[in-house]
Amino acid sequence: MNSSTNSLDDASADSSAEFPDRASMMEVRLQAQEDEITLLKSSLADALRRIHLHDQLLPLLKQQLIAVNPGAARVLNQCCSDGCTSSRRPSSSSAIDGIRHSATRVRRNSEKLGNPEKQRKRLDKKAASAANLLTRSPSLENRAKELIASAGSPGSRRGTYSQEQSIKMFIRGRPITMYIPSNIQNYEDLKMEPPSERLQLDWVYGYRGRDCRANLYFLPTGEAVYFIACVVVLYHINNCTQRHYRKHTDCVRCLTLHPDKVRVASGQTAGVDKDGKPLQPCVHIWDSVTLVTLQQIGLGTFQRGVGSVAFSFADSGAFLCVIDDSNEHMLSVWDCNKGTKHAEVKSTNEAVFAVEFNPIDSTNIITCGKSHVYFWTLSAGQFTKKQGIFGKYKKPKFIQCFVFSLTGDVLTGDSEGNILTWGKSAADIKTLGKGAKETFQIMRQTRAHEGSVFTLCTLQGGALLSGGGKDRKIIRWSADLAPERECEIPEKFGAVRTIADMNGKELLVGTTRNAILRGTFSNGFVAIVQGHVDEMWGLATHPSQNIFLTCGHDRQVCLWNTEEHKLDWCIILEEYGLCAGFCPNGSVVSVGLSSGRWVVLDLLTREVVSESIDGNEQLSVMRYSPDGSFLAVGSHDNFIYIYNVTESGRRYIRFGKCNGHSSFITHLDWSKDGKYIMSNSGDYEILYWDIAAGCKLLRNRFESKDREWASYTCVLGFHVMGVWLEGSDGTDINALCRSHSERVVAVADDFCKVHLFQYPCPKPKAPSHKYDGHGSHVTNVCFTHSDSHLLSIGGKDTCIFQWKVIGGEVGESKERLASASSTSTSSPEPATN
């Protein structure tokens, strides 16, 4: 990693905050267009499949009618002539030929008109319109079934169903038919209640060090305070316990400790609500002992988010300084007790990394960032600014951090690896003239690190600690900046992001790879907090032990212990993992990767015991059958690959392939007998497969309505229809998981929320308990083997939440469906904290 790479990393947080709006809007629009194209294509395929099925059923229905009632054939012919005569009704083959002919004609026109992307979209629209015309035509199958029912033959009613036995839900205008199980006598009388079970945040795995600074402090209570996602964590280092401050509504970006070592100020980003409207960022001042919010600062004042905060020292922390993430990076000073704004000024259009009050004079404030260090003076509510003069010294691209020495000098660390000592010089009247004023200039330059100096920390007695980027070193300096000791942290933890002193005995070190280390120069450092460093999607819990596995875009595969709240082991793969599943015997776990390759890992040795590749697109599901004899691999190439599993999960032989989806596989589940699979796809299909019969697609979905499923992770299905909000676009729910007791279902949505519904919840607008804390889309949820805890993982927030399941009663959820009059006890919505 060279210095320019370090510089880019240094400004990652700020550059991403300056120009997100246009890029984000373009990405959203592009994704929406791609979704529309996929949906149109799938609608056409679905329409053609239905026409083909109608043509196959029609001769059979005629034969049944003639067998029951010879006069029924005449009625059927009359029906056909009413809807469309033989000369007007297109067969499936002619309909397909007509659509293909139209598509060919449009393609020829597109070659003449240019802009193939627009013409491709027009082609898809024309094809979809043709499909809609076909699907809106009277259904001969349904009309024939009505005739069979009217014939009065008891045997002929076996394969029929009335309109009351199925319901439809709509996603982006597409109807999805759900068949009601036989044990529900009256669907309309079903009552949906929130579950008696609740969730309580038990543990937060991870730390945000990759793009934030000065966000780790040590409290007199023995707790380290830091943040990740929307949660500020207070971790007692010796007792290994956590407390959580959860009043923030979006990702926390900055943190500072009051001079009294009790109060804490934390600032958050603005974020958006589920409708895309921006939320208002603010700063919370709160008590670290009681976790009570004392003051909310600047609601409706800051733009985009809060980048830096600092308490004053000379007046016992009476004021708070804030810099927001607007283009001008507004600098404001607030009265901590009253919550009122004292002064405000535009600071700079460049990125700002840090702000601090002078510890002996609260009217002096210093800010630093990209190519600048500013010295501010506050007088009578007005700011005056003086820029630090670099003079003969090379001007660094970034001033990363600064501290005040005991003598009152300012020490800065920069991207060139130097520590600069700044002092106040008298006015240069000879050079600048009679009106010249005093300036702040560099008094001394000290070479400190190879690469950037990411952090500086002062110790009691005047000693100084510096943390390096490229060299990953921590160096102790004397008061006159003579190096005394140094050590290097392991490469796997990344560079030093911030340092906190633990009462002069030990150090806490936050790193750029989202770890917190504890140690000394003599004994070295060990990790006490670890986490992922990029987006996560894969999550799986062990079938019998209190452990779970995660994988994500950082190529890490991590095994965690839910009882000891620690990382058991972590390996790095050649490509990133997106899904995982434990073998029922618990000895191996399979991980699906981004290229279509998948590997099987031994939990004890961490070695790859088997690997294979299916297609060349990313995998989305790895699911073993209940007895472990089969493995189903869901891919983005629209196929489900089935493998025979032998030798305790160490040998895999291809058994077959499920071919029928018109879009990528999103979720799948096995039946309890291990013979069938239910699957969902990206175009909102629900298909059923007979694996024992050779991976055969079950055309009649009505026959699967009473089938029992070993797991329930499919987001589309009768039993979980109530988890969808009205107007959902089909991507609002990323994952769901039914508990092993079959009493509740947990849902991960696109709006940073985890929901807990009763199971089943087959009616729209089902009530739920809702929990926040994630700062990004929640990508997956999973219950532990005993249902004692629920795990949820975030996308871009890189955090893992472990929720404790509390409350609930022993009983089978099937009783809720046994009678339409059965209800569950209503419980109020839980507090979010």
ZIQUI-V996677 format. One line per field, one symbol per residue. ss: DSSP state (~ for helix, > for strand, _ for the rest). psi: psi as a letter, one per 20 degrees, with the letter a starting at -180 (. if undefined). burial: # if it has 24 or more other C-alpha atoms within 12 Angstrom, else .. A space follows every 50 residues. Layout:
# ZIQUI-V996677
ss->???
psi->???
burial->???
This chain:
# ZIQUI-V996677
ss->__~~~~~~~~_~~~~~~~__~~~~~~~~~~~~~~~~~~~~~~~~~~~~~~ ~~~~~~~~~~~~~~~~~~___~~~~~~~~~~~~________~~~~~~~~~ ~~~~~~~~~~~~~__~~~~~~~~~~~~~~~~~~~~~___~~~~~~~~~~~ ~___~~~_____~~~>>>>>>__>>>>>>_______~~~________>>> >>>>>___________>>____>>>>>>__>>>>>>____>>>>>_____ _>>>>>>_____>>>>>>>__>_____>____>>>>>_____>>>>>___ ____>>>>>>>_______>>>>>>_____>>>>>>_____>>>>>>____ _>>>>>>>__>>>>>>>>>>_>>>>>>>>__>>>>>>_>________>>> >>>>_____>>>>>___>>>>>>>>___~~~~______>>>>>>>>>___ __>>>>>>_____>>>>>____>>>>>_____>>>>>>__~~~__>>>>> >>___>>>>>>____>>>>>___>>>>>>______>>>>>>_____>>>> >>___>>>>>>____>>>>>>>____>>>>>>_____>>>>>>___>>>> >>_____>>>>>>_____>>>>>>_____>>>>>>___>>>>>>>>____ >>>>>>>>>_____>>>>>>>____>>>>>>____>>>>>_____>>___ ~~~~____>________~~~~~~_________>>>>>>_____>>>>>>_ ___>>>>>__________>>>______>>>>>>_____>>>>>>_____> >>>>>>________~~~~_______________
psi->orhhgggghhjghhhhihlhgggggggggghgghggggggghgghgghhg gghghhhghghgghghhgohihhhgghhgghggprhhhpprhghgghggg ggggghgghhhhiamhgghghhghggghggghhghiqpohgghhhhgghi hjpghiigjrqrhijqrqqpokippoppppqhjohnhhipppqqqiqrqp pgqpprqnihjqqlkpqpqiijqpprqqcjpppoooghilqqrppkiqia pphrqqpqhijgqqppqrrgaqaijjpqrprrppprpigikpphqopkpi gqpgrphqqpqqhhkkkhqppppakrhimppqpqohhhjqphqqqpgqir pphqqqqpiioiipqpqrcokqpqoqpppljqqqppppphciqpoqhpoh rqrprhiiqppqpriijqoppqrpqrpnhggiahjqrqrorphqpppgqo aqohqqpqrpiirqpqpqfhikqpppqrhklppgqqrpqqhiiarpgqpp pnkjgrqpppriklqpqparhgiaqqpiprrrjrpqhpppqqiirmqrqq qaijjpoppqohgilrogrpqprhrqqirqpqqhijhrpqppaijiqqqp pphgijqoiqqrpoajrqqhpopqrhijiqppoprjjjqoppqpprlkji pppphapoohqjrqpgqqqqrhijhqppqqrikkqoqqpoghjklppohn ihijhjqpphrnipipqgijhiipqpjqjijhohqrpqqhikhrpqpprj kjqpqoqqprmjqqkpqrpppahqjrpohqqpqrhjjhqppqqreiikqp poppoqaqqprpihhhihpiiprqpqqrpqqi.
burial->..#..##.#######.##................################ ##.##..#..##.###.....##..##.##.........##...##..#. ..#..##............#########.###.##...###########. #....#...##....####.#..#.######..#..#..########### ###################..##############.#....######### #########.############......##########..#..######. #############...###########.########....########.# #########..#################....#.######.....##### #####...###############...............#####.###### #########...###############...#....####..######### ##....###############...###################.###### ############..####.##.#.########################## ###..#.########..############################..### ##.#.################..###################..####.. ##.##.#.#################..####################### ##############.####################.############## #####..#....##.##.....##.......#.
